[in-house]
Amino acid sequence: MTNDRRQEDFAQRLSRISRERGETTDPDQGRAKRDITDFDYNAPRERHPIRNGLIWIIILGALGTGGYYGWNAMPQDLKDTLTSIVAPDDSMETALASPEAIPETETMSDQGPTLQSPAVVHDGDTPVMLDSIVAQVSLPDDSTAIGDIIPIIRNAQCNLRTPLGSEKVMGVRIENALLPAPLYTFSNQQLAEQLLLNVETVTQDGADLVNDMDLSGEKTVLDVFVTDTSAPLYLVLQNMGPGIIWNLHAAPDVQIAHVALIGSDFSGAANLQPETTIEGLLVGDFLPPHQYGADDTPRDCMIRPWRSPQPDWIGSRKSEAGSLLYQNQMYSYTKGYEAYNRWFTGALGVGAAANTVTARDAAHVLLGPVPAEPFTYNALAGSDIHLMETDHLLIGDSASRHAAAERLHQDLLTAAIGGDFSALNPPAMERDSQ
C-alpha cells in the first residue's frame, strides 16, 4: 500500500505559514521523527505504564480473574514497570492483593498464631512437637476426674506482688486455650446478664429460650511447660477469652516462685509446686467491658491483657492491604497494648513483652529451651486446682454440667417472671371482629 502524502503536505504548509509570520521555531523541533503511514506498526510508541496497568486490572477484574493469576497473565515488561512504580519495596502480588484475598490459615488467624495439639507454642519461629518436651502424656478431657478446688481470693487492689530482685519474670499471653476442662464456673452477674440477653432474643426475635440459653461458663486447659532454670521464676499468665486452667509442668531443677493470673474470666492453675504462691486479677473487677478506643489512655489499673499486633497476623496484612475494618481493629489492639504495657511495666518492673510467649489460641506453651530429654507430663486427673472464687462451680461430666447450668437458668427466669417462662412469647391474640 502506498502512503497518502496529505498529512506531510499539511505539515509543510503549516511550517511555511509560520516562517512567513516570523516564527522561527519549528513546533516539532526536538521531537523524535516518526514515519507516517496509514498504519503505525513500525512507529515508536509512547509508554503509559500506569494507564496500561489500570486497564489490565479492570479487564482482569471484569473477567473474574484472581489476583495471582491475573498478575501472572500480564506481560513481563508491564509487570516490571508497575512493580517499580507502585511497589518499589514489595512484591506486586502484595501490592495488588485485596483484603478479601488474604485468607486465614490453620495456623494463622486474623489475630495471630493458632496452634492445636500436639504443636507447642514457644518463642521461636517454628513450633516444636509435644513428644520432644514431655513423655507419658495424658491430655485432659471434659470428664477428667480432678482433685480438690482451692480458692484463690482475687486481688482487690490491683497490686500484684512485686518480683524480687533474684526472680525472673516470664509470661504467657493468649486469647483461648484449646484443651477441654471438666468444670464450669460463672458468677451471678454473668447469669443475670445472659438471662437478660436471652429474654431479649425470645421477645424480640422469637428465639427458643430452651435451645438458646448459651450459658455454660466452660473452662479450658492450657499446658505450660517450664524449662528455664536460670533463676526462680515469677510467672504472669494472661488471657482475654474464657477462663483457663493453666496446667503447669516444671522440668527438673525449675523453681516457680510465684504465679500471677490476669484474665477476663475466672481462671485457675493446677500442679503448682509446694512453695509456689499464687494470686489473681479479674479484669472486670477494675475495667468496664471494652469498647473501641476505651483502652487508649493510661489508667491506674489498665489490666486488660492486649497483645501487640505483629506483621504476620492476617489482620495486620489486611490492614496494610487497605481494609478500614482491620485498620481500626489493629489500631485498637496497638493502643490497648501500649496502655497495658504502661501498667505492666509500672507494676512488675519489666515490659509486657519480656520473656513472654504469645499466641491467639494454643493447647501447649513452652517457657524456656527445649529439654535435652523429655520429662514427665503432669496429668490434670486427680490434681488439685487453685481457682478464682465465684458464685457457681459445676464439676462432673459434660451432660451433668449442662443440665445443672440449665436448671439454674430456668429457676432464675421462672422466679423473675413469676410463672411459666413460656409467657415470654405467648401465642398471638385473636379478636372477634363481630
N, C-alpha and C positions, 0 to 999 in steps of 0.2 A: 504494500500500500504506500502511495506517495504522500509526502507531507503537504498539508494545507498551509500556505505561507501567510494567511491573513493576520494571525497573531504577530508574526515577525514584522510585517508591513506596518501594522498599527504601532508597534513599539518604535520603529524608525521615525514615523511621522511625529509621535509624541516627543522624541528626542530633538527633532528639528525645530518644533514649536518652542521647546524650552530654550534652545540656543538663540532663536530669534528674539525671545523676551529677555535675553541677557542672563539666563540661568546657566551657570557653568557646571553645576553638579549633576551628574547622571544619577537618577533615582535608584538605579540598580547597582551603582558603583560599590564595590566591596563585597557584594554577594557572589556566592559560587554560581557560575553559569550552568544552566540546565539545558539539555537537549529537549526541545519542544516537539512533541509528536502527538498524534491523535490519542495514543495510549502511553502511559508513563511507566511501562515495565522497567525500563532501564534508568529512570530518573532517580537521583539520590533522594531519600525520604527523610523528612524531619521526624525525630523520635519523640513520642509523647508517652513516657512510661506510666505516669500516674493515671492519665486518661485511659490508656490501654488496659492497665491493671484493673481499674474500676469496671471497665466494660467486661473483662473476663469474669470478675466476681459476680456481676449482675447476670451474665449469661449462665454461669455455673449454678448460681442460686436458683434461677428460673427453671433450670433442668433438674433441680433437686440433687445435685452432685454434692457429696460430702466434702467437708473442708480439706481433708487429707488427699482424697482422690482428685478433687478439683485443682488443688495446688500442684499435684504431680502432672496434671494434664496441661499445664501452662508451658509455653516454650521456655527453654532454659535461659535464654538471654533476658526474657522478661522477668523470670524468677530472680535472676541475679540482680537486675536493676531495681526491682521492688524491694528486695532484701536490703540493698544498700540504702534505699530512701526511707522505708518505713521502719525497719527493724535492724539498725546497724549493729546492735549488740546481742540480738537474739535471733533464733531461727524464724523463718517465715511461717512455719507451722504454728508457732506460738502467737505470732503477730496476727494471724488470720483466724485463730481459734475463737469461737464464741463461747460464752459461759456455759451454754447448754451442751457444748461439745466436749466438756471436761467431766467425765463420769467419775463417781466414787468407785472404789475397788474393794475387794475383800479385805484388804489390809490398810486402806487409807480412806477415811471419811472426810466430810467437809470440815470437821473439827479435829483432825489429827488421826494418828495410827489407831487401828482396832485389831487386836491380835487374840485369836481364840487359842485355847489349849490344843496342842502342847507347846505352842510358841511362848517364849518368855521375853517380856519387855525389859530392856536394860539401857545403859547409857551409850551403847554403841549403835552403829547404823544397821547392823544385821541381827535379827532375833536369834537367840540360842534356843535349843530344844530342852524340854523338861528333863529328859533322861541324862543330860550332861551335867545336871546340877544335883538332883536327888534320886534316891533309889527307894524301892518298896513304896511306890506311890499308891495312895488310896484316896481318890478325889471324893469330895462330899457330894451328896445328892439331896433332894428335897425331903427325904425321910431319914436322914442320918440321925442316930440317937446321940445326943450331946450330954455333957455333964451338967454342973450347976451353973446358974446365972448369977454373976456377981455384979451388983450395981455400981456404975460409975456416977458419982454425983457431979453434975455438969458445973463447969466453972461459971460463976455468976458475975464475975467482974472483968472478964476478958484479959486476965493477967496470967498467961502461961508461965510456968516455972522457967526462970532464966537458966540457959545452959551454963554449966560450969566451964571454967577455962580448959579443963582437961577433956571435955566431951566434944565429940564431932557431931554436928547437926547434919542429918541426912533425911531425905523425904521422898514421898510418892505423892503425885497429884494426878487424879484421873476423874472421869465422869462416872463410869459404871464398871462394876465387877461382873465377870461372866460365868462364875460357878454358882450353882444353886445352894441355898441355905435352908435349913429345916425350921425356920421360925419367922413369925411376923411380929412387928411392933408398930404401934401407932398411938397418937395422943387423942384425947377427947376433942381437941381443936381440929385435928385432921378429920376425925369422924364427923363433926358438925359441918365442916366446910364441904366434905364430899356429899353429905346429906343435902345441903342446900343446892349444890350443883345438880344432883340427881332429881330433886324436886323440880328444878327449872327445866331440865330436859323432858320430864314427864308432862308438865303442864304446858310448856311452850312448844315442844317438838313432838309430843305424843310417843315418847320412848317407853319401853317396857322397863319399869323400875327393877323388877326381879332380875332381869338379864343384863342390866346396865348399871349395876352398883359401883363397879370399878374401885372397890375398897379392898386392899389386901395388906399393905404395909410389908410386902415381901422384902426380906434381906437377901443379899448375895454375898459370895465369898471371894476374896482375893488372896492368893498365896503371895507372901512377901519373903523371899529368900535373902537372908542377910549373911554376907561373907566377908565384910570389911572388919579386919582385926587391928586396924591402926590405932584405935582409941576406943574408950567407952562411947556408945552411940546414943544420941538423942534423936529419936525418930519422929518426924512430923508426917502423919498420914492424913491426906486431904482428898476430899471428893465433893463433887457438885450434884451428883444424882441421888438415887435411892440409897438407903443406909447399907453399909458394908460391914461384914465380919472380916476383919483383917487377920488372916491366919499366919502367924509368924513362924519362921523356920530359921533358927540360928545355927550356923555352921560351928564346928568345934573352935574354941578359943574366941568366939564372938561374945562381946558383952553389950547387952542392950540395957542402958541405964534408965531411960525414960521414954515413954510413948505419949505423944500429944495427938489427939484426934480432932480434926476440924472438918465439919461436914454440914450439908444442908438437911440431913435426916439423922435419925437415931442410929448410931453405929457402935461397934464394939471390937474387941480383939480377943484372939484365942492363942493359947500356947505361949503365954508370957513366961519369961524366966522368973524364978522365985524372987529375985531382988529388984525386978523392974517395977517402976512406978508408972501410973497412967492417969491421964486427965482428959477431959473432952470439952470442946466448944461447939455449940449448936448455932449455926448461922442465924436461924430465926429468933434466937434469944436477943440478938443485937441489931439485926438489919431487917427492914421490910422486904417483901418479895421484890425481886429485881424487875425494874422497868428500864427501857432503853435510856441510857445517859445517867441513870441513878447512881452508878458507882464511879463516875468520872472525877469526883472531887475527894480529897483526903478526908478521912474520918478517924476518930479516936479508935474505933474498933471495926475497920473495914475487913472483915474476915471471910468474905465470900471468895473461895479459892479459885480465881480465874487462872486459866492457862494462857501463856503468851502465844499468839498466832505465829506459826512457822511457815517458811516459804513453800514447803512441800504439802501443806494442808490443801485439800481440794477447795475449801473456802477461800484461802489466800490466792490460789490460782484463778478462781472465778472472779475474785475481786480485781486482780490485775487485768483480767480479760474484759472488764467493764461492767460487771454486774453491780447495780446500785444496791441491791439487797445484801449482797455479800460484802460490799464496801462498808455499809452501815454495820453489819454484824462484826466484821473484823475490827472496825474502829471501836465498837463497844467492848470487844474482848481485850483489845490493846489497852484502852483506858482503864478497864476494870482491873487488868493485871498490874498496871502501874500503881493504882491505888492500893491494891492488895500487897504489892511488894513494899510499898512505903510502911504499911502496918507491920508486915512480917519482919522487915529489917529492924524496925524500932523495937519490936518485941523480943527478937531472938538474936540480934546482933549480926546476922548474915542475910544475904539476899535470898529471895524466894526461889531462885534458880540453883542455889548452891547445893551440890551433891544430891540433886533431885531428879528422879526419873518421872517422865510424864507421858501420858497417852490418853486417847479418848476412852477406849474400853480395853480391858485386859483381864486375863484369867490368872496370870502369874507375873511377878515382877522380881528382878534381881537387883539388890543393892550391894555392890562390890564386884570383885572379879569372879570369873567362872572358876569353881574349885578344881583343884588338881584331880580329885576323885569325888564322885557323888556321895553326899551324906544322906542320912535317913530322913525321910519325909515325915512331918508331924501331922498325923491324921486328925481331922476335926472330931471324928467319932469318939465319944467319951470325954472330950476335953471341956473344961470349964470355959465359959465365955464371960468376959468383962463387958458389960453393956450399959450404954447410957440409959438412965431411968426414964420411963414414960408410963402412960396410963394403962396400956393394954399390951400384953405379951402372950402370943399364941405359939405353942410348941406341939409338934406331932407331925403326922403325915399330911400331905398337901390337901387331901379331901377334907380331913378334920379341921384344918385351919381355915379353909374357905367356908365351911359350914358355920364355924364359930363366928367368923367375921360377918357373915350374912345375918346371923341371929342378932348380933349386936346392932347392926344397921337397921334391921326391921323393928326391933324393940324400941329403938330411939325414935324412929319415924312414927310408929304406932302411937307412942306416948305424945309426940309433938302434935299430931292431928286429932288425937282423941278418939281414934277408932280405926277401922279398916283402911289400910293405905290405898285401896282401890278407889277411895273417894277423891284422890288427887286427880283422877282422869275419868269422871263419871260419863255414862252414855249421854248422847245428845238428847235434849228435851224435845218432846213432841207437843205441838199445840193444836188444839181443835179449832179449826177456822170457822166453825158454825157458832 
